[in-house]
Amino acid sequence: MSLYTALCANVLFPMHERLKGHNSVARRERLESSQWWPGPQLERYRIGRLQHFLTEIGQRIPYYTELFRQHHFNPQDVESLDALQSLPLLTKSDVRAHLNALKTQGPSSLVRYNTGGSSGEPLIFYMGKGRKSHDVAAKWRATRWWGVDIGDPELVVWGSPVELGAQDRIRRLRDGLMRSHLLPAFEMSSHNLAQFVKTICSAPPAMLFGYPSSLALIAQHARHVGQDMTQLGIKVVFVTSEKLYDTQRTLISEVFGCPVANGYGARDAGFIAHECPSGSLHISAEDIIVETVRPDGTPSAPGEAGEIVVTHLATPDFPFVRYRTGDIGMLSDAPCACGRGLPVLKEVQGRTTDFVVAQNGTVMHGLALIYTVRDLPGVERFKIEQVSRLHTVVKVVAGLEFGVAQEARIIRDFKSRLGEAVHVQVERVSELGNEASGKFRYVVSHVKAFDSNLELQHA
Protein backbone atom coordinates (compact mmCIF):
# COMPACT_ATOMS: atom_id res chain seq x y z
CA MET A 1 0.00 0.00 0.00
CA SER A 2 1.38 3.40 -0.98
CA LEU A 3 1.59 6.23 1.52
CA TYR A 4 -1.12 8.13 -0.33
CA THR A 5 -3.46 5.12 -0.37
CA ALA A 6 -2.86 4.66 3.36
CA LEU A 7 -3.71 8.34 3.91
CA CYS A 8 -6.98 7.96 1.96
CA ALA A 9 -8.02 4.64 3.50
CA ASN A 10 -7.11 5.52 7.09
CA VAL A 11 -7.68 9.28 7.32
CA LEU A 12 -9.44 11.04 4.45
CA PHE A 13 -12.20 8.56 3.66
CA PRO A 14 -13.01 7.80 7.33
CA MET A 15 -13.26 11.57 7.91
CA HIS A 16 -15.57 11.84 4.92
CA GLU A 17 -17.81 9.08 6.27
CA ARG A 18 -17.96 10.62 9.76
CA LEU A 19 -19.01 13.98 8.29
CA LYS A 20 -21.89 12.18 6.54
CA GLY A 21 -22.94 10.50 9.77
CA HIS A 22 -21.93 7.02 8.60
CA ASN A 23 -20.23 4.40 10.76
CA SER A 24 -18.74 2.57 7.76
CA VAL A 25 -15.24 2.25 9.22
CA ALA A 26 -16.38 0.52 12.41
CA ARG A 27 -18.70 -1.72 10.40
CA ARG A 28 -15.93 -2.72 8.00
CA GLU A 29 -13.63 -3.60 10.89
CA ARG A 30 -16.34 -5.81 12.42
CA LEU A 31 -17.02 -7.45 9.06
CA GLU A 32 -13.35 -8.25 8.57
CA SER A 33 -13.44 -10.12 11.88
CA SER A 34 -16.81 -11.87 11.47
CA GLN A 35 -16.00 -13.18 7.98
CA TRP A 36 -13.71 -15.75 9.63
CA TRP A 37 -16.25 -16.97 12.19
CA PRO A 38 -17.18 -20.66 11.91
CA GLY A 39 -20.63 -21.41 10.55
CA PRO A 40 -22.44 -22.02 13.87
CA GLN A 41 -21.14 -18.76 15.38
CA LEU A 42 -22.19 -16.75 12.34
CA GLU A 43 -25.59 -18.46 12.35
CA ARG A 44 -26.22 -17.54 16.01
CA TYR A 45 -25.25 -13.94 15.30
CA ARG A 46 -27.58 -13.73 12.30
CA ILE A 47 -30.54 -15.17 14.22
CA GLY A 48 -30.00 -12.57 16.96
CA ARG A 49 -29.80 -9.78 14.37
CA LEU A 50 -32.94 -11.05 12.66
CA GLN A 51 -34.94 -11.19 15.90
CA HIS A 52 -33.86 -7.67 16.88
CA PHE A 53 -34.58 -6.31 13.40
CA LEU A 54 -38.06 -7.83 13.17
CA THR A 55 -38.91 -6.63 16.69
CA GLU A 56 -37.83 -3.09 15.79
CA ILE A 57 -39.78 -2.86 12.54
CA GLY A 58 -42.83 -4.44 14.14
CA GLN A 59 -42.88 -1.51 16.56
CA ARG A 60 -41.85 1.33 14.23
CA ILE A 61 -43.12 0.50 10.73
CA PRO A 62 -46.91 0.65 10.22
CA TYR A 63 -46.85 -1.83 7.34
CA TYR A 64 -45.14 -4.50 9.44
CA THR A 65 -47.10 -3.75 12.59
CA GLU A 66 -50.23 -4.65 10.65
CA LEU A 67 -48.63 -7.53 8.72
CA PHE A 68 -47.37 -9.21 11.90
CA ARG A 69 -50.82 -8.81 13.46
CA GLN A 70 -52.52 -10.39 10.47
CA HIS A 71 -50.13 -13.36 10.44
CA HIS A 72 -50.02 -13.76 14.24
CA PHE A 73 -46.26 -13.36 13.97
CA ASN A 74 -44.24 -12.61 17.11
CA PRO A 75 -40.60 -11.62 16.42
CA GLN A 76 -39.64 -12.73 19.92
CA ASP A 77 -40.40 -16.32 18.89
CA VAL A 78 -37.76 -16.26 16.12
CA GLU A 79 -35.25 -19.05 16.76
CA SER A 80 -33.96 -19.68 13.24
CA LEU A 81 -33.59 -17.95 9.90
CA ASP A 82 -36.34 -20.22 8.58
CA ALA A 83 -38.81 -18.22 10.66
CA LEU A 84 -38.89 -15.73 7.80
CA GLN A 85 -40.86 -18.25 5.75
CA SER A 86 -43.89 -17.46 7.91
CA LEU A 87 -44.02 -14.03 6.27
CA PRO A 88 -45.17 -13.25 2.72
CA LEU A 89 -42.81 -12.17 -0.04
CA LEU A 90 -42.44 -8.44 -0.66
CA THR A 91 -42.86 -7.33 -4.28
CA LYS A 92 -42.11 -4.06 -6.03
CA SER A 93 -45.87 -3.59 -6.35
CA ASP A 94 -46.18 -3.90 -2.56
CA VAL A 95 -43.52 -1.21 -2.07
CA ARG A 96 -45.30 1.14 -4.49
CA ALA A 97 -48.69 0.57 -2.88
CA HIS A 98 -47.45 1.03 0.70
CA LEU A 99 -44.57 3.48 0.28
CA ASN A 100 -45.47 5.73 3.21
CA ALA A 101 -46.49 2.85 5.49
CA LEU A 102 -43.04 1.27 4.93
CA LYS A 103 -41.25 4.34 6.33
CA THR A 104 -40.35 4.68 9.97
CA GLN A 105 -42.55 7.02 11.99
CA GLY A 106 -41.03 10.14 13.52
CA PRO A 107 -37.76 11.94 12.75
CA SER A 108 -35.37 10.08 10.46
CA SER A 109 -32.48 10.58 8.05
CA LEU A 110 -34.21 8.84 5.15
CA VAL A 111 -33.20 9.86 1.63
CA ARG A 112 -35.34 9.17 -1.43
CA TYR A 113 -33.89 6.92 -4.15
CA ASN A 114 -35.16 5.19 -7.25
CA THR A 115 -34.03 2.31 -9.41
CA GLY A 116 -33.24 2.72 -13.08
CA GLY A 117 -36.10 0.45 -14.10
CA SER A 118 -33.99 -1.97 -16.17
CA SER A 119 -36.60 -4.63 -15.45
CA GLY A 120 -39.34 -2.34 -16.76
CA GLU A 121 -40.39 -1.54 -13.19
CA PRO A 122 -38.68 1.59 -11.80
CA LEU A 123 -39.09 1.81 -8.05
CA ILE A 124 -39.05 4.64 -5.51
CA PHE A 125 -37.74 3.72 -2.05
CA TYR A 126 -35.82 5.23 0.87
CA MET A 127 -32.46 4.64 2.55
CA GLY A 128 -31.24 5.53 6.01
CA LYS A 129 -27.68 6.04 7.17
CA GLY A 130 -27.41 2.51 8.60
CA ARG A 131 -28.17 0.94 5.22
CA LYS A 132 -25.67 3.23 3.46
CA SER A 133 -22.99 2.44 6.05
CA HIS A 134 -23.54 -1.29 5.54
CA ASP A 135 -23.23 -1.08 1.76
CA VAL A 136 -20.05 0.99 1.94
CA ALA A 137 -18.51 -1.31 4.55
CA ALA A 138 -19.42 -4.53 2.74
CA LYS A 139 -18.07 -3.28 -0.57
CA TRP A 140 -14.93 -1.96 1.14
CA ARG A 141 -14.28 -5.33 2.79
CA ALA A 142 -14.66 -7.13 -0.54
CA THR A 143 -12.35 -4.66 -2.29
CA ARG A 144 -9.60 -5.41 0.21
CA TRP A 145 -9.86 -9.15 -0.51
CA TRP A 146 -8.09 -8.38 -3.78
CA GLY A 147 -5.18 -6.37 -2.41
CA VAL A 148 -6.53 -2.93 -3.34
CA ASP A 149 -7.99 -0.24 -1.12
CA ILE A 150 -9.73 3.12 -1.15
CA GLY A 151 -7.19 5.60 -2.49
CA ASP A 152 -5.67 3.24 -5.04
CA PRO A 153 -6.23 4.68 -8.56
CA GLU A 154 -9.60 3.53 -9.91
CA LEU A 155 -11.46 3.94 -13.19
CA VAL A 156 -15.23 3.49 -12.98
CA VAL A 157 -17.19 2.69 -16.15
CA TRP A 158 -20.73 3.51 -15.08
CA GLY A 159 -23.94 5.00 -16.33
CA SER A 160 -26.40 5.49 -13.49
CA PRO A 161 -28.14 8.88 -13.69
CA VAL A 162 -27.55 9.29 -9.95
CA GLU A 163 -23.80 8.96 -10.29
CA LEU A 164 -23.57 11.09 -13.41
CA GLY A 165 -25.94 13.75 -12.12
CA ALA A 166 -24.19 14.34 -8.83
CA GLN A 167 -20.89 15.62 -10.13
CA ASP A 168 -20.90 18.81 -8.11
CA ARG A 169 -17.79 20.43 -6.69
CA ILE A 170 -17.79 18.45 -3.45
CA ARG A 171 -18.18 15.14 -5.26
CA ARG A 172 -15.48 16.00 -7.78
CA LEU A 173 -13.16 17.00 -4.96
CA ARG A 174 -13.82 13.76 -3.09
CA ASP A 175 -13.33 11.58 -6.16
CA GLY A 176 -10.17 13.47 -7.02
CA LEU A 177 -8.76 12.97 -3.53
CA MET A 178 -9.64 9.27 -3.63
CA ARG A 179 -8.16 8.94 -7.15
CA SER A 180 -11.43 7.63 -8.60
CA HIS A 181 -12.27 8.69 -12.16
CA LEU A 182 -15.60 8.16 -13.93
CA LEU A 183 -15.95 7.06 -17.56
CA PRO A 184 -19.62 7.35 -18.70
CA ALA A 185 -20.99 4.07 -20.04
CA PHE A 186 -23.96 5.53 -21.90
CA GLU A 187 -22.43 5.74 -25.38
CA MET A 188 -20.04 2.95 -26.33
CA SER A 189 -19.28 4.25 -29.83
CA SER A 190 -16.01 3.45 -31.59
CA HIS A 191 -14.79 6.98 -30.87
CA ASN A 192 -15.60 6.73 -27.17
CA LEU A 193 -14.11 3.24 -26.90
CA ALA A 194 -10.87 4.56 -28.38
CA GLN A 195 -10.87 7.39 -25.85
CA PHE A 196 -11.51 4.96 -23.00
CA VAL A 197 -8.56 2.80 -24.05
CA LYS A 198 -6.38 5.90 -24.33
CA THR A 199 -7.42 7.08 -20.86
CA ILE A 200 -6.68 3.70 -19.28
CA CYS A 201 -3.26 3.52 -20.92
CA SER A 202 -2.28 7.10 -20.13
CA ALA A 203 -3.12 6.85 -16.43
CA PRO A 204 -3.24 3.13 -15.54
CA PRO A 205 -5.46 2.40 -12.55
CA ALA A 206 -4.92 -0.24 -9.89
CA MET A 207 -8.51 -1.36 -10.43
CA LEU A 208 -11.34 -1.06 -12.92
CA PHE A 209 -14.99 -1.10 -11.89
CA GLY A 210 -18.11 -1.25 -14.06
CA TYR A 211 -20.64 -3.16 -16.09
CA PRO A 212 -19.38 -6.42 -17.66
CA SER A 213 -20.80 -5.46 -21.05
CA SER A 214 -19.08 -2.06 -21.09
CA LEU A 215 -15.72 -3.37 -19.92
CA ALA A 216 -15.93 -6.24 -22.41
CA LEU A 217 -16.50 -3.74 -25.23
CA ILE A 218 -13.46 -1.71 -24.13
CA ALA A 219 -11.38 -4.89 -23.98
CA GLN A 220 -12.66 -5.99 -27.38
CA HIS A 221 -11.72 -2.62 -28.90
CA ALA A 222 -8.24 -2.74 -27.38
CA ARG A 223 -7.72 -6.21 -28.82
CA HIS A 224 -9.07 -5.12 -32.22
CA VAL A 225 -6.61 -2.19 -32.50
CA GLY A 226 -3.72 -4.27 -31.13
CA GLN A 227 -3.28 -2.30 -27.90
CA ASP A 228 -1.43 -4.34 -25.27
CA MET A 229 -2.87 -3.58 -21.82
CA THR A 230 -1.48 -6.54 -19.90
CA GLN A 231 1.54 -4.60 -18.60
CA LEU A 232 -0.34 -1.62 -17.12
CA GLY A 233 -0.29 -3.03 -13.60
CA ILE A 234 -4.08 -3.33 -13.20
CA LYS A 235 -4.61 -5.66 -10.26
CA VAL A 236 -8.30 -6.51 -10.59
CA VAL A 237 -11.44 -5.69 -12.56
CA PHE A 238 -14.62 -5.48 -10.47
CA VAL A 239 -17.89 -6.05 -12.36
CA THR A 240 -21.49 -5.81 -11.20
CA SER A 241 -25.12 -4.92 -12.11
CA GLU A 242 -25.35 -7.35 -15.03
CA LYS A 243 -24.89 -11.06 -15.55
CA LEU A 244 -21.21 -11.81 -16.14
CA TYR A 245 -20.88 -14.28 -19.01
CA ASP A 246 -17.91 -16.65 -19.16
CA THR A 247 -16.81 -15.19 -22.49
CA GLN A 248 -16.81 -11.69 -20.99
CA ARG A 249 -14.75 -12.82 -17.99
CA THR A 250 -12.18 -14.48 -20.25
CA LEU A 251 -11.93 -11.50 -22.60
CA ILE A 252 -11.62 -8.90 -19.83
CA SER A 253 -9.07 -10.97 -17.91
CA GLU A 254 -6.91 -11.67 -20.96
CA VAL A 255 -6.89 -8.08 -22.26
CA PHE A 256 -6.21 -6.37 -18.93
CA GLY A 257 -3.94 -9.11 -17.61
CA CYS A 258 -5.66 -9.50 -14.25
CA PRO A 259 -8.49 -11.42 -12.52
CA VAL A 260 -12.15 -10.42 -12.76
CA ALA A 261 -14.11 -10.21 -9.51
CA ASN A 262 -17.86 -10.51 -9.89
CA GLY A 263 -20.23 -8.68 -7.57
CA TYR A 264 -23.97 -9.02 -7.10
CA GLY A 265 -26.29 -6.38 -5.74
CA ALA A 266 -28.87 -3.78 -6.61
CA ARG A 267 -29.67 -0.23 -5.61
CA ASP A 268 -32.86 -1.37 -3.86
CA ALA A 269 -31.74 -4.75 -2.49
CA GLY A 270 -28.24 -3.69 -1.36
CA PHE A 271 -24.68 -4.98 -1.71
CA ILE A 272 -25.52 -8.68 -1.58
CA ALA A 273 -22.46 -10.75 -2.53
CA HIS A 274 -18.94 -10.48 -3.89
CA GLU A 275 -16.45 -12.92 -5.35
CA CYS A 276 -13.34 -13.83 -3.36
CA PRO A 277 -9.98 -14.77 -4.94
CA SER A 278 -10.90 -18.45 -4.51
CA GLY A 279 -13.83 -17.96 -6.87
CA SER A 280 -16.84 -18.06 -4.52
CA LEU A 281 -19.54 -15.40 -4.49
CA HIS A 282 -19.82 -14.72 -0.74
CA ILE A 283 -23.01 -13.25 0.70
CA SER A 284 -22.68 -10.22 3.00
CA ALA A 285 -24.34 -12.44 5.54
CA GLU A 286 -23.91 -10.34 8.67
CA ASP A 287 -26.59 -7.94 7.39
CA ILE A 288 -28.25 -9.81 4.53
CA ILE A 289 -30.26 -13.04 4.42
CA VAL A 290 -30.65 -14.60 0.96
CA GLU A 291 -33.29 -17.17 0.10
CA THR A 292 -34.04 -18.77 -3.25
CA VAL A 293 -37.64 -19.76 -3.90
CA ARG A 294 -39.50 -21.80 -6.49
CA PRO A 295 -42.40 -20.32 -8.51
CA ASP A 296 -44.83 -21.53 -5.84
CA GLY A 297 -42.86 -19.72 -3.11
CA THR A 298 -41.36 -22.80 -1.47
CA PRO A 299 -37.61 -22.81 -0.73
CA SER A 300 -35.26 -24.07 -3.43
CA ALA A 301 -32.70 -26.66 -2.38
CA PRO A 302 -28.95 -25.89 -2.54
CA GLY A 303 -27.91 -26.13 -6.18
CA GLU A 304 -31.50 -25.66 -7.40
CA ALA A 305 -32.36 -22.49 -9.32
CA GLY A 306 -34.92 -20.16 -7.82
CA GLU A 307 -35.78 -16.49 -7.52
CA ILE A 308 -33.42 -14.64 -5.19
CA VAL A 309 -35.22 -13.15 -2.18
CA VAL A 310 -33.42 -10.74 0.15
CA THR A 311 -33.95 -9.60 3.73
CA HIS A 312 -31.70 -6.63 4.55
CA LEU A 313 -31.12 -6.34 8.30
CA ALA A 314 -29.62 -2.85 8.02
CA THR A 315 -32.88 -1.29 6.82
CA PRO A 316 -35.02 -0.81 9.96
CA ASP A 317 -36.23 2.62 8.82
CA PHE A 318 -37.44 1.39 5.40
CA PRO A 319 -37.44 -2.41 5.61
CA PHE A 320 -36.84 -4.90 2.85
CA VAL A 321 -38.11 -8.22 4.22
CA ARG A 322 -38.25 -11.22 1.87
CA TYR A 323 -37.91 -8.83 -1.06
CA ARG A 324 -38.27 -10.38 -4.51
CA THR A 325 -35.31 -9.21 -6.59
CA GLY A 326 -36.50 -10.66 -9.90
CA ASP A 327 -33.13 -12.40 -10.25
CA ILE A 328 -32.62 -16.14 -10.62
CA GLY A 329 -29.79 -17.94 -8.87
CA MET A 330 -28.86 -20.81 -6.62
CA LEU A 331 -27.29 -21.21 -3.20
CA SER A 332 -24.48 -23.56 -2.24
CA ASP A 333 -23.98 -25.49 0.99
CA ALA A 334 -20.30 -26.20 0.25
CA PRO A 335 -17.58 -24.28 2.15
CA CYS A 336 -15.16 -22.07 0.25
CA ALA A 337 -11.45 -22.86 0.05
CA CYS A 338 -10.65 -19.32 1.21
CA GLY A 339 -11.72 -20.25 4.75
CA ARG A 340 -14.37 -17.54 5.16
CA GLY A 341 -17.51 -18.72 6.89
CA LEU A 342 -19.75 -16.50 4.76
CA PRO A 343 -22.39 -18.47 2.82
CA VAL A 344 -22.02 -18.75 -0.94
CA LEU A 345 -24.21 -17.91 -3.90
CA LYS A 346 -23.28 -20.69 -6.29
CA GLU A 347 -24.57 -18.82 -9.32
CA VAL A 348 -26.57 -15.78 -10.38
CA GLN A 349 -28.18 -16.73 -13.67
CA GLY A 350 -29.75 -13.36 -14.44
CA ARG A 351 -33.07 -11.58 -14.21
CA THR A 352 -36.34 -13.37 -14.84
CA THR A 353 -36.51 -11.30 -18.04
CA ASP A 354 -33.17 -12.80 -19.14
CA PHE A 355 -35.01 -16.09 -19.62
CA VAL A 356 -37.10 -17.01 -22.65
CA VAL A 357 -40.18 -19.17 -22.92
CA ALA A 358 -40.56 -21.64 -25.77
CA GLN A 359 -43.84 -22.10 -27.61
CA ASN A 360 -44.58 -25.21 -25.51
CA GLY A 361 -43.97 -23.36 -22.21
CA THR A 362 -40.44 -24.58 -21.50
CA VAL A 363 -38.33 -21.88 -19.77
CA MET A 364 -34.66 -21.60 -20.72
CA HIS A 365 -31.93 -19.08 -20.09
CA GLY A 366 -31.23 -16.62 -22.86
CA LEU A 367 -27.81 -18.21 -23.26
CA ALA A 368 -29.58 -20.89 -25.29
CA LEU A 369 -30.09 -18.21 -27.95
CA ILE A 370 -27.07 -16.03 -27.27
CA TYR A 371 -24.59 -18.75 -28.25
CA THR A 372 -25.98 -18.93 -31.78
CA VAL A 373 -25.77 -15.19 -32.51
CA ARG A 374 -22.55 -14.44 -30.64
CA ASP A 375 -20.42 -16.89 -32.62
CA LEU A 376 -21.60 -15.95 -36.12
CA PRO A 377 -19.18 -14.15 -38.48
CA GLY A 378 -19.93 -10.46 -38.92
CA VAL A 379 -21.94 -9.99 -35.71
CA GLU A 380 -20.54 -6.94 -33.94
CA ARG A 381 -23.33 -6.39 -31.40
CA PHE A 382 -26.76 -7.92 -30.94
CA LYS A 383 -29.89 -7.89 -28.83
CA ILE A 384 -32.64 -10.49 -28.59
CA GLU A 385 -36.19 -9.41 -27.72
CA GLN A 386 -38.89 -12.00 -27.14
CA VAL A 387 -42.10 -10.13 -27.89
CA SER A 388 -44.37 -13.13 -27.31
CA ARG A 389 -44.14 -16.91 -27.37
CA LEU A 390 -44.73 -16.72 -31.12
CA HIS A 391 -42.57 -13.70 -32.01
CA THR A 392 -38.87 -13.02 -31.34
CA VAL A 393 -36.82 -10.15 -32.78
CA VAL A 394 -33.04 -10.31 -33.18
CA LYS A 395 -31.34 -6.95 -33.74
CA VAL A 396 -27.84 -7.18 -35.19
CA VAL A 397 -25.14 -4.58 -35.76
CA ALA A 398 -23.62 -6.40 -38.73
CA GLY A 399 -20.21 -6.31 -40.36
CA LEU A 400 -19.31 -7.29 -43.91
CA GLU A 401 -19.21 -11.02 -43.14
CA PHE A 402 -22.82 -11.12 -42.00
CA GLY A 403 -25.03 -12.27 -44.85
CA VAL A 404 -28.05 -14.33 -45.83
CA ALA A 405 -26.49 -17.56 -44.56
CA GLN A 406 -25.90 -16.11 -41.08
CA GLU A 407 -29.43 -14.73 -40.95
CA ALA A 408 -30.84 -18.12 -41.95
CA ARG A 409 -28.74 -19.80 -39.24
CA ILE A 410 -30.25 -17.55 -36.56
CA ILE A 411 -33.79 -18.31 -37.73
CA ARG A 412 -33.14 -22.06 -37.96
CA ASP A 413 -31.47 -22.37 -34.55
CA PHE A 414 -34.02 -20.17 -32.79
CA LYS A 415 -36.93 -22.15 -34.22
CA SER A 416 -35.30 -25.41 -33.07
CA ARG A 417 -35.17 -23.98 -29.54
CA LEU A 418 -38.39 -21.98 -29.36
CA GLY A 419 -40.66 -23.93 -31.73
CA GLU A 420 -41.14 -24.18 -35.47
CA ALA A 421 -44.24 -21.97 -35.40
CA VAL A 422 -42.34 -19.06 -33.84
CA HIS A 423 -41.74 -16.07 -36.12
CA VAL A 424 -38.06 -15.12 -35.82
CA GLN A 425 -37.38 -11.65 -37.22
CA VAL A 426 -33.78 -10.57 -37.88
CA GLU A 427 -33.24 -6.80 -38.09
CA ARG A 428 -29.99 -5.14 -39.14
CA VAL A 429 -29.43 -1.92 -37.20
CA SER A 430 -26.64 0.66 -37.22
CA GLU A 431 -26.30 0.78 -33.44
CA LEU A 432 -27.73 -0.57 -30.19
CA GLY A 433 -28.04 1.88 -27.35
CA ASN A 434 -27.72 1.03 -23.69
CA GLU A 435 -30.63 1.41 -21.31
CA ALA A 436 -31.22 4.63 -19.39
CA SER A 437 -29.13 3.24 -16.53
CA GLY A 438 -26.13 2.67 -18.80
CA LYS A 439 -26.48 -1.10 -18.67
CA PHE A 440 -26.81 -3.33 -21.72
CA ARG A 441 -28.98 -6.43 -21.85
CA TYR A 442 -28.43 -9.08 -24.49
CA VAL A 443 -31.82 -10.69 -23.92
CA VAL A 444 -35.14 -9.10 -22.98
CA SER A 445 -38.27 -11.23 -22.75
CA HIS A 446 -41.76 -9.81 -22.38
CA VAL A 447 -43.12 -13.30 -21.72
CA LYS A 448 -43.62 -14.04 -18.05
CA ALA A 449 -41.31 -16.87 -17.03
CA PHE A 450 -41.39 -18.84 -13.79
CA ASP A 451 -45.11 -19.27 -13.54
CA SER A 452 -45.82 -22.46 -11.60
CA ASN A 453 -47.11 -24.18 -14.77
CA LEU A 454 -43.88 -23.65 -16.74
CA GLU A 455 -40.98 -26.07 -16.86
CA LEU A 456 -37.42 -24.77 -16.30
CA GLN A 457 -34.77 -26.09 -18.64
CA HIS A 458 -31.09 -25.43 -17.94
CA ALA A 459 -29.34 -24.31 -21.09
N, C-alpha and C positions, 0 to 999 in steps of 0.2 A: 504494500500500500504506500503510495506516495505521500509526502507531507501535506500536499494540498488536499488530497482525498481524505486523509485523516482529519484535517481541519473541517472539511465539509461534513463528514459523517459524525464527528464527535462534538462539534461546536456549532457550526452555522445552521445545519439542518435541524438539530434538536432545538436551537433557539427559535427558529422559524415555527416549528410545531408548537412550542410553548406559547408563542404569541397568538397562535390560532386557537389556543385552548385545547389542544390535542395531547394525549398522553402516549403517543406512538412509541417513544423511546423505551419507556418502562414496559409497554406491551411487547415490543420486539425482544427485549431482554428475557421476559418470562417465556415467550414462545421458543426462544433458542434453548432454554432449559427443558421445557415440557416436551419438545419434539423427541427427546431421548428416553422419555418415560416408557416403561414396559406397558403392554396392552392393558392389563387389569387396572393399573394406576390411572392411566389416561381415561379409561372407561368410567371409573368412580368419579373423577373430576368432571367429566362431561355430564353425568347424571345429576350431580349437584348443581352444575350451571343451568341445566335444563329446568330443574325444579324451581330454582330461584327465578329464572327468566319467566316461566309460565305463571308463577305466583305474582310477579310484578305486573305483567301485562293484564292479568285477570283483575287486578285492582285499579289499574290506571287507564286502560284502553277500553272504551265503551263497546267496541265490536267484540272483543274477547270476553268481557264481562258477561255479555248476553250469550255468546256462543257457548261458554263453559256452563252457563245455567241451563241452556237448552239440552246439552249433552250430559248433564249431571257429572261434569268433569271437575275433579278436585286436584289442583297441582300438587298439593301436599302428599297425595297418594303415589306420585311418580317414583318408581323404583328402578326403571330401566328406560333406555332410549325407545324401546318398542311402545311405550305408553303414548307416544305421539300418534300411533295408528288409531287411537280412539277419536282423533279429531279429523274433520274433513280437510280435503285439499283446498288450498287457496289459489284461485285463478286470477288472471289479469282483470277479467270482468268483475270479480269480487272486489278487487282493489278500486276499480273505477266507481263501482256502485256505492262503496262505503268509505270513500277517501277521508272524509272528516272524522268518521267514527273510528278509523284506524290510527288517528293521531292521539298522542298523549294529551291529557287535559291539564290546563294550567300553563305556567311559563315554561318555555323550552327553547332550545337552540336549533330547531328544525330548519332545514333549508330545502327548498323545492327543487326537484330534479325531474328529468324525463328521459326516457329511452329514445333511441333513434328510430324505433319502429321497423327494424330490419325484418321482423316476422310479420309485418303488416299490421301490428298492434302496438302503436306507441303508447307509452304509459307514463302518467304523472305519479310521482311518489315523493317521499320526504326522507331526509337523512339527518341524524343527530351526530354530535361530535364523537360519541362512542363508536358508532359504526365507521366513521371516517378513520378514526385512530386504528381500529382493527384492520381495515383494508391496507392502510399504509404500512402497519407493522408486519402483516402477513406477507405482503409483497417484498418488503425490505428483507425479511428473513430469507425468503426464497432467492432473492438476488445474491445474497451472501453465500449461498450454497455453491455458487459458481465462481467464487474468487473475485467478484467485483463488488463495489460498494457505491453508495451515494457520493458523488464527487468525482468518480471516474468518468471520463468523457463518454457521452452517450448521444446517439442519434435516434430520434423517435420518428417513425414513419406512421402517421396517424391522420385521422380524418374526422373525428367527432366534432360537431359544431361547438360543443362546450369548450373543448380544448382550443380550437382555432379562434373562437370568439372572445376568449379571455386574455388575449395578449396585451394587457395594459402594462404600464411602466413597472409596477411592482412585480408582476409575473415575469416580465422579461428580465428584470434584475435578478430575481430568484433563479430562473433557469440559467442565466449567464453565470451566476456564482457557482451553481451546481454543475456547470459544464454540460447541460442538456440542451440539445438543439432539435427543433422540430422541422421535419420535412412533410409538407401536406400530401396526403395520399388520395386526394380527390381526383386529380387528373394525371393518369399514368401514360401520357403521350410519349412518343419517342424522344422529343426534345427534353421533356422533364426527366425521363429516365436517364438520359445522358448527363443532365445536370446533377441528378442524385449521385450517379457514379463518380462524377468529378468531385462533388462535395465530400464523399466518403474517402476518396483517395487523397484529397488535399489536406484533410484534417481527420486522420483515422481515429475512430472512437475505440474505447475498450469494449463497448457493447452496443448492439443494435436492438431496437425494440419496435414491434409493429405487427401489422396484419400479415399472415403467411402469404396471401395472394400478392400483396404489394412488394414484399421483400423478395418473393420468387421472381416477380417481373424485373426487379432491379438486377437480381443475380443473372437472370436470363439475358438481359441486355449487356451486362458486363462480359458474359461468355461470348455473346454474338460479336461484339466489337474486339474481342481478344484482350480485354483488360484483366491482368492478373491481380487479384485482390487477396491472395492467400498469405501474403507477407506483410499485411498491414498491422498485424498484432491484435486483431479483433479476438477477444476471448470467448464470446458467447453471443448468440442471437436469440433474444426472447421473442416468442410469438404468442398471440392470443386473439380472442374475439371471433375467430373463424375456425372451422375444422382444418387441422393440419394434415395434408395428404402426404403419404410416404414419398411421392415424387418431389414434392415441395421441400421436404426435410432434406432429402439427398442433394437436391440442386443448391439450396441455400448453404448447406454445410460444405459442399465441395468448392463453391465459388468463394466463400468468405474464409475458408480454411479453419473452421471452428465448429463446436457442437451447437445444436439447436435445442433450446429448452422450451417446451410447450407449456402454456398456462391456460387455465380454464376459469372463466368468471363472467360476470355481466354487471352492468351498471346497477340494475335493480337487485340482483341476487347476491352480489358481493364477490370478493376475491376467494374463489372456492378451492382451487387446487393448482399445484405447480409441480413441474417435473424436476426430479433430483438428478444428479450426475449418474446414478445407477439406472436411470430410465423409468422410474415409477412416478406416476402422477399423484402426489400426496395431497390429501384433503387438509385444509386448515381447520383441523378437527376441534381445536380448543374452543372455537367460536361458531363452528358450522357443522350441522348434522346433515348428511346427504343420504337420501333414500332413492331407490329406483323402484318404480311401480309398473305393473302391467296395465293394459288398457282398462281392466275392470277395477283398478285401484289396489289390488293386492300386491304385496311385496315381491319383487323379482329376486331370484336366488343369485348368489355370487356367480359371475360369469354369464348371467342371462340379461339380455338387453331389456331396458325399460326406460320410462321417462324419468329424468332426474328431478327430484323434489328436494328443496332446500329449506332448512330452518336455520335462521341466522340469529345466534344468541346475543349478538351485540346490537340488536335493534329494538330495545324495549320502548322507545318513544315513537316508533312506526314499525310495528312487528311484521316480519315475514315468517310465517309458521306453515310448514308443509307447502311451500310455494312452488307451483308448477312452472318450471323453467321453459318447457317446450323443447328441451334438448333430450336426446336419446343416448344412453351410455350404459355401462355395466360396472359393478363393484367387484373388487377382488378380496378374497380372504387370505391371500398368501402374503407373508412378510416380505419386506424389501431388503435387498442385500446391503443397503446403506446403513441399516441398523436403526433407523428412525421408527418409532412406534406409531406414527401417523398412518391412518388407514389409506387405502389406495383405490383410486378410480382406475380400473383396468383399461377403460377405453371410453372416449367421448365420440360417438359416431356422427353427431351433427344434430341440427334442428329437425323437428318433425317434418318441416317443409323441405328438408334435404332428401327426403324419401319420396319415392314414386310408387304409384299404385297401378298394377297391371289391369287389363280389361277384366280379368277373372277375379280381381280383388286381392291378389297377392301383393304384399308390401315388400319393397326391396330398396336398399340404399341407392342413392343416385350414382354411386360408383359403378353400378352395373351398366349405366349408360355413358358415364364419363370416360371409361377406358376406351370405348370405341372411337369417340371424337378426338380425344387427346392425342392418340397415336397416329392419326392420319396425316399424310404429307400435306403441307400447305395450310394447316390450321394454326393460326397465330393466337387467336383468343376465341372463346366460345361461351355460350350460355344456353342452358336447357330449361325450357319452361313448359311444365305440364299443365295445360289449360283445363283439361278434363280427362277422364279415363279413355276417351276416344280421340283426343287431339293433343299432340305434343309439338312444340315449336323449338327448333334448334337454330340459334343465331350464331353465325360464324364470321369472324374477321379472317378473310381468306387470302393466302398468298398465291403465287403463280402456279404452284403444284396442285392446288385444290381444283378438281374438275368434276365432270359428270360421274366418273367412277367412284370418287370419294363420297359424293352426295348419295349415290345409290347404296354405298356400303352403310352409311348412317341409317338410311331408311330400312334396309334389310335387317340390320342388327337390332334396331329399336323395335321393329315389328316382332322379331323372334323373342324379345324380352317382354314387350308390353301386350302383344296380341296382334294377329294379322289384320284385324278390322280397324286398328288404330291408325288415324291419319297422322303421318309424320311429315311435318313441313320444315324444310331447310331454307333459311333466309341468309343471304350474304349481306353483311352490314359493314360500314366503313369503320365503326368503332363501337365499343361497349363501355358505357359509363358505369362507374361505381354507384352504390346507393348513396343516399343523403348522408349516411354516417361515415362514408369513405370506404366501407367494406365492399367486397365483391363476392357474389355467390354464384357458383357454377351451375347449381340446380335450384330451381324454385318450382314447387308443386302447389297448385291450388286445389288439389284433391285431398280431402281429409284422410290422413293415414292414422293407424293405431286406433281405429274403432274396434270394439270387441269382436266384431264379426269378420275382421280381416286377418289374414295369415301372414306373419312376418317371415321373410326369406332373407338369409344372410348372403349378401353378394360376395 
